[in-house]
């Protein structure tokens, strides 16, 4: 199922990717990578609410695992939401 989520994201099918990653988190609620990937899908949607959700998901991923990728996501979205 995770490969499908990645494939959908690479194709820009963000809404479908969101559904896949939500399923992964439902079954694996402590999966940091799944929170990150769900955040990527929300960031891909691009609207303000989705960006805020992405930031929250990146933060949650960082809480579960200290991957620099997760904190980079937080900074990236913060820069979009609050430029300058």
C-alpha positions in Angstrom: 0.0 0.0 0.0 2.9 2.4 0.7 4.3 1.9 -2.8 0.8 2.9 -4.2 0.9 6.1 -2.1 4.3 7.0 -3.4 3.3 6.2 -7.0 0.1 8.4 -6.7 2.1 11.3 -5.3 4.7 11.1 -8.1 1.8 11.3 -10.5 0.4 14.4 -8.7 -2.7 12.5 -7.7 -2.7 14.2 -4.3 -6.3 13.5 -3.2 -5.8 9.7 -3.9 -2.5 9.8 -2.1 -4.1 11.4 0.9 -6.5 8.5 1.1 -3.8 5.9 0.9 -1.6 7.6 3.6 -4.6 8.0 5.9 -5.1 4.2 5.6 -1.5 3.5 6.4 -1.7 5.7 9.5 -5.0 4.1 10.6 -3.1 0.7 10.6 0.2 2.1 11.8 -0.5 5.1 14.0 3.2 5.5 15.0 4.6 5.4 11.5 6.6 8.7 11.1 7.2 8.2 7.4 3.4 7.8 6.8 2.7 11.1 8.6 5.5 12.8 6.5 4.1 11.3 3.2 0.5 12.4 4.2 2.0 15.8 4.7 3.6 15.8 1.3 0.2 14.9 -0.2 -1.5 17.7 1.6 1.3 20.1 0.6 0.7 19.0 -3.0 -2.9 20.1 -2.8 -1.6 23.6 -2.2 -4.5 25.4 -0.6 -3.9 27.2 2.7 -5.8 24.7 4.9 -3.9 21.8 3.3 -0.6 23.6 3.9 -1.5 24.0 7.5 -2.4 20.4 7.7 0.9 19.4 6.0 2.8 21.4 8.6 1.0 19.7 11.5 1.7 16.3 9.9 5.4 17.1 9.4 5.5 18.1 13.1 3.9 14.9 14.1 6.3 12.9 12.0 9.2 14.7 13.7 7.7 13.8 17.1 7.8 10.1 16.1 11.2 10.1 14.4 14.0 12.7 14.3 14.5 12.7 10.6 15.8 16.0 9.2 13.5 15.5 6.2 10.5 16.1 8.6 11.9 19.3 10.0 12.8 20.5 6.5 9.1 20.0 5.6 8.0 22.2 8.5 10.4 25.0 7.5 9.4 24.7 3.8 5.6 25.0 4.6 6.3 27.8 7.1 8.0 29.7 4.3 5.0 29.3 2.1 2.4 30.2 4.7 4.4 33.1 6.2 6.8 34.3 3.4 9.5 36.8 4.3 
